Structure formats: structure tokens, C-alpha cells
């Protein structure tokens, strides 16, 4: 392999998939998890940089874990208040917001019949083309003219 990391990464972009997979196996000591060339190149590039420059500090890793626990975007933990009774955290208060929805401020993207659909998630409702909607289903109905489950239409 070449000495310069950027040259190594550039060489990977032009290399066949078999060579990339063997490089992955050499660096990670396991078989490549897939045949997705761009994904493998990104993983290899990160590993090469990590080996040359050093990885994340323990302090940074702990900070990431703290932020995930506090603001987990997948499970919306920051949006679900906890009930404290007798000094102990109990089950969360039943929350009006569906757990399948992204956090407010997120944008849901979908390509429908050649057009890009961008829906902004609000605290209560959604915004599409500068108009407020109470549900994703109403946006899906406006787009298709048919009754759709909003979560199904937007693949949530």
C-alpha cells in the first residue's frame, strides 16, 4: 500500500470490489459485511485515518453516550418526560406524540411520481408547501388523491 492516506483512499475508489473486500478483511480481521463498494471504502478510509491519527478520545466517546441517552432521536427520549414518584423514575407519562415520528424540526423526504416531497415535522402537525396539516395521511391524500396510511406512504 502507498504511504499517503489520501492516495490509498483514491486507489480504493478505482479498485475492483474483490480488492476492496480483501483490504477490509486485512484491516478489520473479518469478512466484508456486504458488497456495497462506497460503504466499504468509507469504512476503510475511516479506519486508515484512525490508525494514522488516532481514534476518538475516551472523553469524546463518553460525551457521545451521554448525548445519545439524553437526546436519542430514534426513540425521542428528550420529548418524553419521566414521572418521578417517591424519588424514583416511574413509567413515562403517556405522550400524545407517536414514537414512529422523527423529532420536531426534522424533514421527511419522499420521491413520488418524479417529484421530491419534503414534509417538515412540527410539534403538533406537519408543514408541506407552506401549509399546515394535522396528519401525514392528509398530505398523502393531497398527493395521491387516495386514502393512505401516512406512516406507510412515507415509509416510517
Beta strands, then each sheet from edge to edge (+ up, - down):
strand 1: 83-85
strand 2: 88-90
strand 3: 107-112
strand 4: 115-122
strand 5: 125-128
strand 6: 131-133
sheet 1: 1+ 2-
sheet 2: 3+ 4- 5+ 6-
end
